[in-house]
Amino acid sequence: MPETPKKTRKIEAAFFDVDNTILRGSSSFLFGKAAFKKGFFNRKDFWRMAWQQSLFISRGEKLNSLDAIKDKALSLIAGHKATDLTDLTDEVYENYISPKLWPETVRIAQEHIKAGREVWLVTATPKEIADVIAHRLGLTGGLGTIVEVGADGILTGKLIGKTLHGKSKRKAVRALAEERNISLKRSFAYSDSVNDLPMLTAVGYPNCINPDVALRYYANEAGWPILDFKKRELRANKK
């Protein structure tokens, strides 16, 4: 983690959700796709995850679809060496995550860096994936779900604490703000899902990217900025 700023004037930050906000679809699924090709699990399990991924993209982030992907991923990696999956992160980014990034969201995140703000990815996906995306994009760091590793270095298929989702994201953002002397009133947040309202309402400048129906309605009522890169992509494909 980057060195904690000295407790002087509070700094500003921007917090970005990952799935369907900075990339199209589920980062956990993309990691699972690479793991499948390495023989970590069978084709039947992979196609089950692929179906859940398609629903995730078409309908947006829902608690049941997110939990289904998470639970399946945890059950499949249980019993494997933590180092084996860690070694996959660079390959996952190059071959699977990088092509799925929304360039517009990446540009916004990097503009915050240029403006002198810290930029953190905040996601339900494992922290290792958040960290590699943040590192490759030149961002400050990642907050993510912590997967338990046994004393023997084997993944247990359990989590340390809760999935970083909903109210847990707000709690993590507030804890980080306290640790790093961040002014949440002067900070920004970006998400596609109504499930991230706790994080969005924790900052002074909430923004919606590719919002689901419920978040779009809330944002319109609250007067929040809305950016829809999905519609822009559809219009470009029709030309």
Secondary structure, DSSP 8 states (H G I E B T S, - for coil): ------SSS-B-EEEE--BTTTBSS-HHHHHHHHHHHTTSS-HHHHHHHHHHHHHHHHH---HHHHHHHHHHHHHHHTTSBHHHHHTTHHHHIIIIIGGGB-HHHHHHHHHHHHTT-EEEEEEEEEHHHHHHHHHHHT-SEEEEEEEEE-TTSBEEEEEES--S-THHHHHHHHHHHHHHTB-GGG-EEEES-GGGHHHHTTSSEEEEES--HHHHHHHHHHT--EE-HHHHHHHHHH-
